[in-house]
Amino acid sequence: MDVLDEVKAATLLIVGSLDTDVLGLNRDAYGRMTCQKRLVVVEGATHLFEEPGALDQVCALAKDWFKTHLL
């Protein structure tokens, strides 16, 4: 059994387009997960989302996800 089969909670994966190693890992995990899921790639962002506006995008995506799935 794949460990990702154990994930039951709705899962949001957010990764920067310039974080190529982590992007590949997230794409692999996304493909193997069976729960409700979404993968969002923030264009032009690196690993820590330090680019102008990138972290704001991450915050907005997470806020919307939590409002939909936790409330």
Predicted model as a PDB file, atoms N, CA, C, CB and O in Angstrom, pLDDT in the B-factor column:
MODEL        1                                                                  
ATOM      1  N   MET A   1       0.842  -1.183   0.000  1.00 71.00           N  
ATOM      2  CA  MET A   1       0.000   0.000   0.000  1.00 71.00           C  
ATOM      3  C   MET A   1       0.888   1.247   0.000  1.00 71.00           C  
ATOM      4  CB  MET A   1      -0.958  -0.003   1.224  1.00 71.00           C  
ATOM      5  O   MET A   1       1.882   1.320   0.721  1.00 71.00           O  
ATOM      6  N   ASP A   2       0.515   2.198  -0.803  1.00 86.00           N  
ATOM      7  CA  ASP A   2       1.221   3.479  -0.890  1.00 86.00           C  
ATOM      8  C   ASP A   2       0.845   4.329   0.314  1.00 86.00           C  
ATOM      9  CB  ASP A   2       0.882   4.224  -2.221  1.00 86.00           C  
ATOM     10  O   ASP A   2      -0.333   4.423   0.658  1.00 86.00           O  
ATOM     11  N   VAL A   3       1.823   4.946   0.956  1.00 89.00           N  
ATOM     12  CA  VAL A   3       1.551   5.788   2.130  1.00 89.00           C  
ATOM     13  C   VAL A   3       0.599   6.923   1.776  1.00 89.00           C  
ATOM     14  CB  VAL A   3       2.861   6.360   2.703  1.00 89.00           C  
ATOM     15  O   VAL A   3      -0.150   7.379   2.639  1.00 89.00           O  
ATOM     16  N   LEU A   4       0.609   7.385   0.544  1.00 86.00           N  
ATOM     17  CA  LEU A   4      -0.295   8.467   0.154  1.00 86.00           C  
ATOM     18  C   LEU A   4      -1.749   8.005   0.082  1.00 86.00           C  
ATOM     19  CB  LEU A   4       0.128   9.038  -1.189  1.00 86.00           C  
ATOM     20  O   LEU A   4      -2.655   8.838   0.061  1.00 86.00           O  
ATOM     21  N   ASP A   5      -1.986   6.703   0.046  1.00 83.00           N  
ATOM     22  CA  ASP A   5      -3.356   6.180   0.122  1.00 83.00           C  
ATOM     23  C   ASP A   5      -3.967   6.446   1.490  1.00 83.00           C  
ATOM     24  CB  ASP A   5      -3.375   4.675  -0.176  1.00 83.00           C  
ATOM     25  O   ASP A   5      -5.190   6.437   1.636  1.00 83.00           O  
ATOM     26  N   GLU A   6      -3.140   6.680   2.479  1.00 91.00           N  
ATOM     27  CA  GLU A   6      -3.611   6.923   3.841  1.00 91.00           C  
ATOM     28  C   GLU A   6      -4.113   8.343   4.044  1.00 91.00           C  
ATOM     29  CB  GLU A   6      -2.509   6.635   4.824  1.00 91.00           C  
ATOM     30  O   GLU A   6      -4.819   8.608   5.017  1.00 91.00           O  
ATOM     31  N   VAL A   7      -3.770   9.253   3.158  1.00 93.00           N  
ATOM     32  CA  VAL A   7      -4.193  10.647   3.281  1.00 93.00           C  
ATOM     33  C   VAL A   7      -5.671  10.725   2.929  1.00 93.00           C  
ATOM     34  CB  VAL A   7      -3.344  11.590   2.362  1.00 93.00           C  
ATOM     35  O   VAL A   7      -6.068  10.397   1.811  1.00 93.00           O  
ATOM     36  N   LYS A   8      -6.483  11.161   3.890  1.00 93.00           N  
ATOM     37  CA  LYS A   8      -7.929  11.255   3.682  1.00 93.00           C  
ATOM     38  C   LYS A   8      -8.407  12.702   3.626  1.00 93.00           C  
ATOM     39  CB  LYS A   8      -8.664  10.514   4.786  1.00 93.00           C  
ATOM     40  O   LYS A   8      -9.446  12.986   3.030  1.00 93.00           O  
ATOM     41  N   ALA A   9      -7.661  13.618   4.241  1.00 94.00           N  
ATOM     42  CA  ALA A   9      -8.071  15.023   4.292  1.00 94.00           C  
ATOM     43  C   ALA A   9      -7.849  15.692   2.941  1.00 94.00           C  
ATOM     44  CB  ALA A   9      -7.298  15.775   5.392  1.00 94.00           C  
ATOM     45  O   ALA A   9      -6.898  15.373   2.227  1.00 94.00           O  
ATOM     46  N   ALA A  10      -8.734  16.619   2.599  1.00 96.00           N  
ATOM     47  CA  ALA A  10      -8.540  17.423   1.399  1.00 96.00           C  
ATOM     48  C   ALA A  10      -7.179  18.109   1.503  1.00 96.00           C  
ATOM     49  CB  ALA A  10      -9.694  18.472   1.221  1.00 96.00           C  
ATOM     50  O   ALA A  10      -6.842  18.675   2.543  1.00 96.00           O  
ATOM     51  N   THR A  11      -6.407  18.059   0.434  1.00 97.00           N  
ATOM     52  CA  THR A  11      -5.020  18.501   0.473  1.00 97.00           C  
ATOM     53  C   THR A  11      -4.723  19.505  -0.634  1.00 97.00           C  
ATOM     54  CB  THR A  11      -4.085  17.308   0.358  1.00 97.00           C  
ATOM     55  O   THR A  11      -5.029  19.277  -1.805  1.00 97.00           O  
ATOM     56  N   LEU A  12      -4.122  20.616  -0.238  1.00 98.00           N  
ATOM     57  CA  LEU A  12      -3.693  21.642  -1.179  1.00 98.00           C  
ATOM     58  C   LEU A  12      -2.172  21.644  -1.228  1.00 98.00           C  
ATOM     59  CB  LEU A  12      -4.242  23.046  -0.778  1.00 98.00           C  
ATOM     60  O   LEU A  12      -1.510  21.794  -0.202  1.00 98.00           O  
ATOM     61  N   LEU A  13      -1.629  21.478  -2.413  1.00 98.00           N  
ATOM     62  CA  LEU A  13      -0.190  21.528  -2.630  1.00 98.00           C  
ATOM     63  C   LEU A  13       0.107  22.821  -3.384  1.00 98.00           C  
ATOM     64  CB  LEU A  13       0.326  20.262  -3.423  1.00 98.00           C  
ATOM     65  O   LEU A  13      -0.453  23.061  -4.454  1.00 98.00           O  
ATOM     66  N   ILE A  14       0.982  23.652  -2.831  1.00 98.00           N  
ATOM     67  CA  ILE A  14       1.364  24.911  -3.473  1.00 98.00           C  
ATOM     68  C   ILE A  14       2.877  24.894  -3.640  1.00 98.00           C  
ATOM     69  CB  ILE A  14       0.892  26.164  -2.633  1.00 98.00           C  
ATOM     70  O   ILE A  14       3.611  24.663  -2.680  1.00 98.00           O  
ATOM     71  N   VAL A  15       3.335  25.135  -4.849  1.00 98.00           N  
ATOM     72  CA  VAL A  15       4.770  25.074  -5.124  1.00 98.00           C  
ATOM     73  C   VAL A  15       5.122  26.145  -6.165  1.00 98.00           C  
ATOM     74  CB  VAL A  15       5.186  23.647  -5.623  1.00 98.00           C  
ATOM     75  O   VAL A  15       4.316  26.467  -7.038  1.00 98.00           O  
ATOM     76  N   GLY A  16       6.319  26.679  -6.059  1.00 98.00           N  
ATOM     77  CA  GLY A  16       6.789  27.664  -7.027  1.00 98.00           C  
ATOM     78  C   GLY A  16       7.267  26.998  -8.303  1.00 98.00           C  
ATOM     79  O   GLY A  16       7.851  25.915  -8.270  1.00 98.00           O  
ATOM     80  N   SER A  17       7.017  27.648  -9.423  1.00 98.00           N  
ATOM     81  CA  SER A  17       7.402  27.073 -10.715  1.00 98.00           C  
ATOM     82  C   SER A  17       8.913  26.957 -10.877  1.00 98.00           C  
ATOM     83  CB  SER A  17       6.838  27.909 -11.843  1.00 98.00           C  
ATOM     84  O   SER A  17       9.393  26.128 -11.650  1.00 98.00           O  
ATOM     85  N   LEU A  18       9.663  27.784 -10.152  1.00 98.00           N  
ATOM     86  CA  LEU A  18      11.125  27.745 -10.257  1.00 98.00           C  
ATOM     87  C   LEU A  18      11.766  26.791  -9.257  1.00 98.00           C  
ATOM     88  CB  LEU A  18      11.690  29.130 -10.060  1.00 98.00           C  
ATOM     89  O   LEU A  18      12.986  26.630  -9.247  1.00 98.00           O  
ATOM     90  N   ASP A  19      10.960  26.166  -8.425  1.00 98.00           N  
ATOM     91  CA  ASP A  19      11.442  25.180  -7.454  1.00 98.00           C  
ATOM     92  C   ASP A  19      11.281  23.797  -8.085  1.00 98.00           C  
ATOM     93  CB  ASP A  19      10.658  25.281  -6.080  1.00 98.00           C  
ATOM     94  O   ASP A  19      10.440  23.001  -7.668  1.00 98.00           O  
ATOM     95  N   THR A  20      12.101  23.534  -9.090  1.00 97.00           N  
ATOM     96  CA  THR A  20      11.882  22.384  -9.967  1.00 97.00           C  
ATOM     97  C   THR A  20      11.927  21.037  -9.245  1.00 97.00           C  
ATOM     98  CB  THR A  20      12.905  22.390 -11.057  1.00 97.00           C  
ATOM     99  O   THR A  20      11.140  20.146  -9.566  1.00 97.00           O  
ATOM    100  N   ASP A  21      12.828  20.871  -8.279  1.00 97.00           N  
ATOM    101  CA  ASP A  21      12.897  19.595  -7.558  1.00 97.00           C  
ATOM    102  C   ASP A  21      11.609  19.340  -6.784  1.00 97.00           C  
ATOM    103  CB  ASP A  21      14.102  19.580  -6.598  1.00 97.00           C  
ATOM    104  O   ASP A  21      11.033  18.255  -6.860  1.00 97.00           O  
ATOM    105  N   VAL A  22      11.163  20.347  -6.039  1.00 98.00           N  
ATOM    106  CA  VAL A  22       9.954  20.195  -5.222  1.00 98.00           C  
ATOM    107  C   VAL A  22       8.714  20.117  -6.116  1.00 98.00           C  
ATOM    108  CB  VAL A  22       9.822  21.371  -4.218  1.00 98.00           C  
ATOM    109  O   VAL A  22       7.759  19.413  -5.787  1.00 98.00           O  
ATOM    110  N   LEU A  23       8.724  20.822  -7.222  1.00 98.00           N  
ATOM    111  CA  LEU A  23       7.605  20.741  -8.159  1.00 98.00           C  
ATOM    112  C   LEU A  23       7.428  19.311  -8.656  1.00 98.00           C  
ATOM    113  CB  LEU A  23       7.822  21.696  -9.347  1.00 98.00           C  
ATOM    114  O   LEU A  23       6.308  18.806  -8.730  1.00 98.00           O  
ATOM    115  N   GLY A  24       8.529  18.670  -8.991  1.00 98.00           N  
ATOM    116  CA  GLY A  24       8.459  17.271  -9.421  1.00 98.00           C  
ATOM    117  C   GLY A  24       7.933  16.356  -8.341  1.00 98.00           C  
ATOM    118  O   GLY A  24       7.122  15.470  -8.612  1.00 98.00           O  
ATOM    119  N   LEU A  25       8.390  16.565  -7.114  1.00 98.00           N  
ATOM    120  CA  LEU A  25       7.913  15.751  -5.995  1.00 98.00           C  
ATOM    121  C   LEU A  25       6.427  15.966  -5.752  1.00 98.00           C  
ATOM    122  CB  LEU A  25       8.700  16.075  -4.725  1.00 98.00           C  
ATOM    123  O   LEU A  25       5.690  15.016  -5.490  1.00 98.00           O  
ATOM    124  N   ASN A  26       5.984  17.230  -5.841  1.00 98.00           N  
ATOM    125  CA  ASN A  26       4.566  17.530  -5.635  1.00 98.00           C  
ATOM    126  C   ASN A  26       3.706  16.929  -6.743  1.00 98.00           C  
ATOM    127  CB  ASN A  26       4.346  19.044  -5.565  1.00 98.00           C  
ATOM    128  O   ASN A  26       2.618  16.419  -6.475  1.00 98.00           O  
ATOM    129  N   ARG A  27       4.175  16.984  -7.956  1.00 98.00           N  
ATOM    130  CA  ARG A  27       3.420  16.392  -9.066  1.00 98.00           C  
ATOM    131  C   ARG A  27       3.301  14.879  -8.892  1.00 98.00           C  
ATOM    132  CB  ARG A  27       4.095  16.720 -10.415  1.00 98.00           C  
ATOM    133  O   ARG A  27       2.251  14.296  -9.163  1.00 98.00           O  
ATOM    134  N   ASP A  28       4.370  14.258  -8.445  1.00 97.00           N  
ATOM    135  CA  ASP A  28       4.335  12.817  -8.190  1.00 97.00           C  
ATOM    136  C   ASP A  28       3.349  12.494  -7.070  1.00 97.00           C  
ATOM    137  CB  ASP A  28       5.741  12.297  -7.830  1.00 97.00           C  
ATOM    138  O   ASP A  28       2.520  11.595  -7.208  1.00 97.00           O  
ATOM    139  N   ALA A  29       3.441  13.225  -5.969  1.00 97.00           N  
ATOM    140  CA  ALA A  29       2.527  12.994  -4.844  1.00 97.00           C  
ATOM    141  C   ALA A  29       1.079  13.226  -5.268  1.00 97.00           C  
ATOM    142  CB  ALA A  29       2.886  13.912  -3.657  1.00 97.00           C  
ATOM    143  O   ALA A  29       0.199  12.433  -4.934  1.00 97.00           O  
ATOM    144  N   TYR A  30       0.834  14.302  -5.997  1.00 97.00           N  
ATOM    145  CA  TYR A  30      -0.516  14.619  -6.459  1.00 97.00           C  
ATOM    146  C   TYR A  30      -1.085  13.459  -7.285  1.00 97.00           C  
ATOM    147  CB  TYR A  30      -0.510  15.924  -7.293  1.00 97.00           C  
ATOM    148  O   TYR A  30      -2.245  13.083  -7.114  1.00 97.00           O  
ATOM    149  N   GLY A  31      -0.287  12.911  -8.158  1.00 96.00           N  
ATOM    150  CA  GLY A  31      -0.732  11.811  -9.006  1.00 96.00           C  
ATOM    151  C   GLY A  31      -1.043  10.543  -8.241  1.00 96.00           C  
ATOM    152  O   GLY A  31      -1.826   9.713  -8.705  1.00 96.00           O  
ATOM    153  N   ARG A  32      -0.441  10.382  -7.074  1.00 95.00           N  
ATOM    154  CA  ARG A  32      -0.631   9.171  -6.284  1.00 95.00           C  
ATOM    155  C   ARG A  32      -1.707   9.321  -5.211  1.00 95.00           C  
ATOM    156  CB  ARG A  32       0.670   8.778  -5.641  1.00 95.00           C  
ATOM    157  O   ARG A  32      -2.183   8.320  -4.674  1.00 95.00           O  
ATOM    158  N   MET A  33      -2.088  10.530  -4.896  1.00 96.00           N  
ATOM    159  CA  MET A  33      -3.081  10.747  -3.835  1.00 96.00           C  
ATOM    160  C   MET A  33      -4.483  10.435  -4.352  1.00 96.00           C  
ATOM    161  CB  MET A  33      -3.016  12.205  -3.311  1.00 96.00           C  
ATOM    162  O   MET A  33      -4.806  10.704  -5.509  1.00 96.00           O  
ATOM    163  N   THR A  34      -5.304   9.865  -3.480  1.00 95.00           N  
ATOM    164  CA  THR A  34      -6.672   9.520  -3.854  1.00 95.00           C  
ATOM    165  C   THR A  34      -7.699  10.416  -3.162  1.00 95.00           C  
ATOM    166  CB  THR A  34      -6.949   8.064  -3.521  1.00 95.00           C  
ATOM    167  O   THR A  34      -8.892  10.320  -3.452  1.00 95.00           O  
ATOM    168  N   CYS A  35      -7.263  11.270  -2.265  1.00 96.00           N  
ATOM    169  CA  CYS A  35      -8.167  12.184  -1.567  1.00 96.00           C  
ATOM    170  C   CYS A  35      -8.516  13.363  -2.480  1.00 96.00           C  
ATOM    171  CB  CYS A  35      -7.525  12.690  -0.241  1.00 96.00           C  
ATOM    172  O   CYS A  35      -7.978  13.497  -3.580  1.00 96.00           O  
ATOM    173  N   GLN A  36      -9.430  14.213  -1.999  1.00 96.00           N  
ATOM    174  CA  GLN A  36      -9.682  15.454  -2.726  1.00 96.00           C  
ATOM    175  C   GLN A  36      -8.405  16.283  -2.670  1.00 96.00           C  
ATOM    176  CB  GLN A  36     -10.907  16.243  -2.125  1.00 96.00           C  
ATOM    177  O   GLN A  36      -7.803  16.428  -1.606  1.00 96.00           O  
ATOM    178  N   LYS A  37      -7.999  16.818  -3.792  1.00 97.00           N  
ATOM    179  CA  LYS A  37      -6.684  17.458  -3.846  1.00 97.00           C  
ATOM    180  C   LYS A  37      -6.659  18.553  -4.903  1.00 97.00           C  
ATOM    181  CB  LYS A  37      -5.592  16.422  -4.135  1.00 97.00           C  
ATOM    182  O   LYS A  37      -7.495  18.603  -5.805  1.00 97.00           O  
ATOM    183  N   ARG A  38      -5.674  19.423  -4.757  1.00 98.00           N  
ATOM    184  CA  ARG A  38      -5.409  20.462  -5.754  1.00 98.00           C  
ATOM    185  C   ARG A  38      -3.929  20.790  -5.701  1.00 98.00           C  
ATOM    186  CB  ARG A  38      -6.280  21.743  -5.503  1.00 98.00           C  
ATOM    187  O   ARG A  38      -3.350  20.907  -4.622  1.00 98.00           O  
ATOM    188  N   LEU A  39      -3.325  20.936  -6.856  1.00 98.00           N  
ATOM    189  CA  LEU A  39      -1.934  21.354  -6.986  1.00 98.00           C  
ATOM    190  C   LEU A  39      -1.929  22.702  -7.689  1.00 98.00           C  
ATOM    191  CB  LEU A  39      -1.078  20.294  -7.770  1.00 98.00           C  
ATOM    192  O   LEU A  39      -2.446  22.838  -8.798  1.00 98.00           O  
ATOM    193  N   VAL A  40      -1.341  23.696  -7.036  1.00 98.00           N  
ATOM    194  CA  VAL A  40      -1.253  25.034  -7.623  1.00 98.00           C  
ATOM    195  C   VAL A  40       0.223  25.386  -7.775  1.00 98.00           C  
ATOM    196  CB  VAL A  40      -2.003  26.101  -6.740  1.00 98.00           C  
ATOM    197  O   VAL A  40       0.999  25.272  -6.826  1.00 98.00           O  
ATOM    198  N   VAL A  41       0.596  25.807  -8.959  1.00 98.00           N  
ATOM    199  CA  VAL A  41       1.964  26.231  -9.243  1.00 98.00           C  
ATOM    200  C   VAL A  41       1.963  27.757  -9.336  1.00 98.00           C  
ATOM    201  CB  VAL A  41       2.513  25.573 -10.570  1.00 98.00           C  
ATOM    202  O   VAL A  41       1.273  28.340 -10.172  1.00 98.00           O  
ATOM    203  N   VAL A  42       2.742  28.387  -8.469  1.00 98.00           N  
ATOM    204  CA  VAL A  42       2.866  29.843  -8.476  1.00 98.00           C  
ATOM    205  C   VAL A  42       3.972  30.205  -9.452  1.00 98.00           C  
ATOM    206  CB  VAL A  42       3.164  30.409  -7.040  1.00 98.00           C  
ATOM    207  O   VAL A  42       5.149  29.951  -9.196  1.00 98.00           O  
ATOM    208  N   GLU A  43       3.586  30.798 -10.571  1.00 98.00           N  
ATOM    209  CA  GLU A  43       4.537  31.108 -11.638  1.00 98.00           C  
ATOM    210  C   GLU A  43       5.595  32.111 -11.163  1.00 98.00           C  
ATOM    211  CB  GLU A  43       3.794  31.663 -12.867  1.00 98.00           C  
ATOM    212  O   GLU A  43       5.283  33.113 -10.519  1.00 98.00           O  
ATOM    213  N   GLY A  44       6.851  31.812 -11.500  1.00 98.00           N  
ATOM    214  CA  GLY A  44       7.963  32.699 -11.185  1.00 98.00           C  
ATOM    215  C   GLY A  44       8.432  32.657  -9.747  1.00 98.00           C  
ATOM    216  O   GLY A  44       9.294  33.446  -9.357  1.00 98.00           O  
ATOM    217  N   ALA A  45       7.881  31.748  -8.945  1.00 98.00           N  
ATOM    218  CA  ALA A  45       8.245  31.676  -7.528  1.00 98.00           C  
ATOM    219  C   ALA A  45       9.273  30.577  -7.278  1.00 98.00           C  
ATOM    220  CB  ALA A  45       7.000  31.434  -6.669  1.00 98.00           C  
ATOM    221  O   ALA A  45       9.277  29.542  -7.943  1.00 98.00           O  
ATOM    222  N   THR A  46      10.145  30.829  -6.301  1.00 98.00           N  
ATOM    223  CA  THR A  46      11.133  29.843  -5.874  1.00 98.00           C  
ATOM    224  C   THR A  46      10.639  29.177  -4.591  1.00 98.00           C  
ATOM    225  CB  THR A  46      12.533  30.506  -5.658  1.00 98.00           C  
ATOM    226  O   THR A  46       9.483  29.338  -4.200  1.00 98.00           O  
ATOM    227  N   HIS A  47      11.521  28.436  -3.949  1.00 96.00           N  
ATOM    228  CA  HIS A  47      11.162  27.586  -2.814  1.00 96.00           C  
ATOM    229  C   HIS A  47      10.496  28.333  -1.655  1.00 96.00           C  
ATOM    230  CB  HIS A  47      12.385  26.898  -2.310  1.00 96.00           C  
ATOM    231  O   HIS A  47       9.537  27.823  -1.075  1.00 96.00           O  
ATOM    232  N   LEU A  48      10.970  29.497  -1.313  1.00 97.00           N  
ATOM    233  CA  LEU A  48      10.437  30.218  -0.150  1.00 97.00           C  
ATOM    234  C   LEU A  48       9.452  31.318  -0.535  1.00 97.00           C  
ATOM    235  CB  LEU A  48      11.574  30.821   0.646  1.00 97.00           C  
ATOM    236  O   LEU A  48       9.038  32.104   0.317  1.00 97.00           O  
ATOM    237  N   PHE A  49       9.079  31.377  -1.796  1.00 98.00           N  
ATOM    238  CA  PHE A  49       8.106  32.374  -2.271  1.00 98.00           C  
ATOM    239  C   PHE A  49       8.534  33.791  -1.897  1.00 98.00           C  
ATOM    240  CB  PHE A  49       6.713  32.081  -1.690  1.00 98.00           C  
ATOM    241  O   PHE A  49       7.719  34.594  -1.444  1.00 98.00           O  
ATOM    242  N   GLU A  50       9.825  34.091  -2.091  1.00 97.00           N  
ATOM    243  CA  GLU A  50      10.375  35.388  -1.698  1.00 97.00           C  
ATOM    244  C   GLU A  50      10.170  36.478  -2.752  1.00 97.00           C  
ATOM    245  CB  GLU A  50      11.843  35.245  -1.408  1.00 97.00           C  
ATOM    246  O   GLU A  50      10.428  37.650  -2.480  1.00 97.00           O  
ATOM    247  N   GLU A  51       9.721  36.115  -3.921  1.00 98.00           N  
ATOM    248  CA  GLU A  51       9.518  37.074  -4.994  1.00 98.00           C  
ATOM    249  C   GLU A  51       8.331  37.985  -4.646  1.00 98.00           C  
ATOM    250  CB  GLU A  51       9.280  36.343  -6.347  1.00 98.00           C  
ATOM    251  O   GLU A  51       7.397  37.558  -3.968  1.00 98.00           O  
ATOM    252  N   PRO A  52       8.372  39.227  -5.108  1.00 98.00           N  
ATOM    253  CA  PRO A  52       7.281  40.159  -4.807  1.00 98.00           C  
ATOM    254  C   PRO A  52       5.906  39.586  -5.187  1.00 98.00           C  
ATOM    255  CB  PRO A  52       7.510  41.481  -5.541  1.00 98.00           C  
ATOM    256  O   PRO A  52       5.683  39.185  -6.329  1.00 98.00           O  
ATOM    257  N   GLY A  53       5.008  39.557  -4.227  1.00 98.00           N  
ATOM    258  CA  GLY A  53       3.646  39.093  -4.459  1.00 98.00           C  
ATOM    259  C   GLY A  53       3.429  37.599  -4.358  1.00 98.00           C  
ATOM    260  O   GLY A  53       2.288  37.149  -4.259  1.00 98.00           O  
ATOM    261  N   ALA A  54       4.504  36.815  -4.381  1.00 98.00           N  
ATOM    262  CA  ALA A  54       4.352  35.361  -4.379  1.00 98.00           C  
ATOM    263  C   ALA A  54       3.736  34.852  -3.074  1.00 98.00           C  
ATOM    264  CB  ALA A  54       5.705  34.695  -4.606  1.00 98.00           C  
ATOM    265  O   ALA A  54       2.823  34.027  -3.100  1.00 98.00           O  
ATOM    266  N   LEU A  55       4.225  35.333  -1.951  1.00 98.00           N  
ATOM    267  CA  LEU A  55       3.691  34.867  -0.670  1.00 98.00           C  
ATOM    268  C   LEU A  55       2.246  35.338  -0.481  1.00 98.00           C  
ATOM    269  CB  LEU A  55       4.571  35.366   0.494  1.00 98.00           C  
ATOM    270  O   LEU A  55       1.444  34.641   0.140  1.00 98.00           O  
ATOM    271  N   ASP A  56       1.918  36.499  -1.006  1.00 98.00           N  
ATOM    272  CA  ASP A  56       0.527  36.963  -0.967  1.00 98.00           C  
ATOM    273  C   ASP A  56      -0.380  36.001  -1.738  1.00 98.00           C  
ATOM    274  CB  ASP A  56       0.414  38.391  -1.553  1.00 98.00           C  
ATOM    275  O   ASP A  56      -1.498  35.715  -1.307  1.00 98.00           O  
ATOM    276  N   GLN A  57       0.102  35.510  -2.867  1.00 98.00           N  
ATOM    277  CA  GLN A  57      -0.656  34.523  -3.641  1.00 98.00           C  
ATOM    278  C   GLN A  57      -0.864  33.248  -2.836  1.00 98.00           C  
ATOM    279  CB  GLN A  57       0.063  34.203  -4.960  1.00 98.00           C  
ATOM    280  O   GLN A  57      -1.965  32.699  -2.800  1.00 98.00           O  
ATOM    281  N   VAL A  58       0.195  32.785  -2.196  1.00 98.00           N  
ATOM    282  CA  VAL A  58       0.119  31.570  -1.386  1.00 98.00           C  
ATOM    283  C   VAL A  58      -0.911  31.747  -0.271  1.00 98.00           C  
ATOM    284  CB  VAL A  58       1.505  31.221  -0.792  1.00 98.00           C  
ATOM    285  O   VAL A  58      -1.728  30.859  -0.026  1.00 98.00           O  
ATOM    286  N   CYS A  59      -0.866  32.884   0.394  1.00 98.00           N  
ATOM    287  CA  CYS A  59      -1.806  33.160   1.490  1.00 98.00           C  
ATOM    288  C   CYS A  59      -3.246  33.169   0.992  1.00 98.00           C  
ATOM    289  CB  CYS A  59      -1.475  34.505   2.155  1.00 98.00           C  
ATOM    290  O   CYS A  59      -4.129  32.607   1.640  1.00 98.00           O  
ATOM    291  N   ALA A  60      -3.487  33.794  -0.139  1.00 98.00           N  
ATOM    292  CA  ALA A  60      -4.841  33.853  -0.687  1.00 98.00           C  
ATOM    293  C   ALA A  60      -5.334  32.466  -1.092  1.00 98.00           C  
ATOM    294  CB  ALA A  60      -4.887  34.798  -1.889  1.00 98.00           C  
ATOM    295  O   ALA A  60      -6.491  32.122  -0.849  1.00 98.00           O  
ATOM    296  N   LEU A  61      -4.469  31.680  -1.702  1.00 98.00           N  
ATOM    297  CA  LEU A  61      -4.838  30.317  -2.083  1.00 98.00           C  
ATOM    298  C   LEU A  61      -5.178  29.473  -0.859  1.00 98.00           C  
ATOM    299  CB  LEU A  61      -3.706  29.661  -2.874  1.00 98.00           C  
ATOM    300  O   LEU A  61      -6.180  28.759  -0.843  1.00 98.00           O  
ATOM    301  N   ALA A  62      -4.332  29.562   0.163  1.00 98.00           N  
ATOM    302  CA  ALA A  62      -4.559  28.789   1.388  1.00 98.00           C  
ATOM    303  C   ALA A  62      -5.836  29.248   2.081  1.00 98.00           C  
ATOM    304  CB  ALA A  62      -3.357  28.921   2.345  1.00 98.00           C  
ATOM    305  O   ALA A  62      -6.620  28.418   2.540  1.00 98.00           O  
ATOM    306  N   LYS A  63      -6.054  30.548   2.163  1.00 97.00           N  
ATOM    307  CA  LYS A  63      -7.259  31.074   2.810  1.00 97.00           C  
ATOM    308  C   LYS A  63      -8.510  30.538   2.125  1.00 97.00           C  
ATOM    309  CB  LYS A  63      -7.259  32.616   2.789  1.00 97.00           C  
ATOM    310  O   LYS A  63      -9.433  30.068   2.789  1.00 97.00           O  
ATOM    311  N   ASP A  64      -8.542  30.610   0.799  1.00 97.00           N  
ATOM    312  CA  ASP A  64      -9.702  30.127   0.062  1.00 97.00           C  
ATOM    313  C   ASP A  64      -9.902  28.629   0.251  1.00 97.00           C  
ATOM    314  CB  ASP A  64      -9.556  30.448  -1.415  1.00 97.00           C  
ATOM    315  O   ASP A  64     -11.032  28.160   0.390  1.00 97.00           O  
ATOM    316  N   TRP A  65      -8.813  27.889   0.257  1.00 97.00           N  
ATOM    317  CA  TRP A  65      -8.894  26.443   0.453  1.00 97.00           C  
ATOM    318  C   TRP A  65      -9.461  26.112   1.837  1.00 97.00           C  
ATOM    319  CB  TRP A  65      -7.504  25.800   0.280  1.00 97.00           C  
ATOM    320  O   TRP A  65     -10.358  25.279   1.967  1.00 97.00           O  
ATOM    321  N   PHE A  66      -8.930  26.771   2.862  1.00 96.00           N  
ATOM    322  CA  PHE A  66      -9.400  26.500   4.217  1.00 96.00           C  
ATOM    323  C   PHE A  66     -10.851  26.919   4.401  1.00 96.00           C  
ATOM    324  CB  PHE A  66      -8.521  27.215   5.233  1.00 96.00           C  
ATOM    325  O   PHE A  66     -11.606  26.231   5.088  1.00 96.00           O  
ATOM    326  N   LYS A  67     -11.253  28.025   3.806  1.00 96.00           N  
ATOM    327  CA  LYS A  67     -12.640  28.468   3.916  1.00 96.00           C  
ATOM    328  C   LYS A  67     -13.577  27.450   3.281  1.00 96.00           C  
ATOM    329  CB  LYS A  67     -12.823  29.842   3.258  1.00 96.00           C  
ATOM    330  O   LYS A  67     -14.689  27.236   3.764  1.00 96.00           O  
ATOM    331  N   THR A  68     -13.135  26.833   2.214  1.00 96.00           N  
ATOM    332  CA  THR A  68     -13.955  25.843   1.518  1.00 96.00           C  
ATOM    333  C   THR A  68     -13.966  24.504   2.239  1.00 96.00           C  
ATOM    334  CB  THR A  68     -13.455  25.655   0.099  1.00 96.00           C  
ATOM    335  O   THR A  68     -15.006  23.848   2.304  1.00 96.00           O  
ATOM    336  N   HIS A  69     -12.837  24.093   2.777  1.00 95.00           N  
ATOM    337  CA  HIS A  69     -12.709  22.723   3.272  1.00 95.00           C  
ATOM    338  C   HIS A  69     -12.734  22.578   4.793  1.00 95.00           C  
ATOM    339  CB  HIS A  69     -11.452  22.144   2.762  1.00 95.00           C  
ATOM    340  O   HIS A  69     -12.868  21.463   5.296  1.00 95.00           O  
ATOM    341  N   LEU A  70     -12.610  23.657   5.518  1.00 89.00           N  
ATOM    342  CA  LEU A  70     -12.579  23.533   6.978  1.00 89.00           C  
ATOM    343  C   LEU A  70     -13.773  24.175   7.673  1.00 89.00           C  
ATOM    344  CB  LEU A  70     -11.320  24.143   7.507  1.00 89.00           C  
ATOM    345  O   LEU A  70     -14.032  23.889   8.842  1.00 89.00           O  
ATOM    346  N   LEU A  71     -14.489  25.024   6.984  1.00 77.00           N  
ATOM    347  CA  LEU A  71     -15.627  25.692   7.626  1.00 77.00           C  
ATOM    348  C   LEU A  71     -16.929  25.016   7.303  1.00 77.00           C  
ATOM    349  CB  LEU A  71     -15.697  27.139   7.210  1.00 77.00           C  
ATOM    350  O   LEU A  71     -17.983  25.454   7.765  1.00 77.00           O  
TER     351      LEU A  71                                                      
ENDMDL                                                                          
END                                                                             
